[in-house]
Amino acid sequence: MLCPALEETDLEPSFTSCIRCGACASMCSNDALKVEQYEITIDGEPVARDRISFNPSKCDQCGDCIEACPYDMIHKTDNPKLPIAGFCTLCGQCLEACPEDALCYK
């Protein structure tokens, strides 16, 4: 099964996003995946949010995180510098890159 972000469809556009449940991080025996908190500002107020952080140097490509993810958000890659990919870490780069301001944190 493909990661939802990689599946092609003729349907209306929709986006699947990691909900940061932490299942992948709880299965990672090398601490390559962790749930961390960061702060964003919404309507002028600081809000704490969880994010999944990934340290590729600790990843041994065992695949436990892929199996643990209930949303099928993670997949292996052929890139040794980034052995797993596919989950949203809420880095905000897409927000900055969108010329239409169509994306935002909720």
C-alpha positions, -999 to +999 in steps of 0.1 A: +000+000+000+013+035-009+015+063+015-017+084+010+004+114-001+018+093-030-015+078-042-028+092-075-065+098-078-090+114-101-111+126-072-112+161-059-080+171-041-078+160-004-049+158+019-040+133+046-020+146+074-003+130+104-023+137+136+008+133+158-007+104+178+028+092+186+023+055+176+054+056+154+075+072+181+064+048+208+075+018+186+109+033+177+135+015+198+163+039+187+147+072+196+148+082+159+112+094+162+100+116+191+070+136+200+081+171+208+062+203+216+066+236+198+048+269+199+028+287+172+008+319+173-029+317+164-049+350+165-021+366+185-021+339+212+007+314+217-005+278+213+016+246+222+014+218+196+029+184+193+051+175+164+069+143+154+106+149+150+129+125+131+166+119+135+177+099+104+211+092+119+194+071+146+171+052+122+181+016+114+153+012+089+136-016+109+101-005+097+084-007+131+072+029+128+057+021+094+037-008+108+027+012+139+012+042+120-026+038+120-028+063+092-003+048+068+017+081+067+052+067+067+071+050+039+107+039+033+128+057+008+160+048-012+177+079+003+202+068+030+202+104+044+164+102+049+154+065+052+118+072+061+095+100+049+059+109+044+047+124+077+039+160+083+061+175+110+043+209+109+075+227+099+055+254+082+075+255+050+044+248+029+027+278+045+055+301+035+057+286+000+020+289-009+016+320-030-022+320-024-021+318+014-043+287+010-027+268+040-028+277+076-024+261+111-057+253+128 
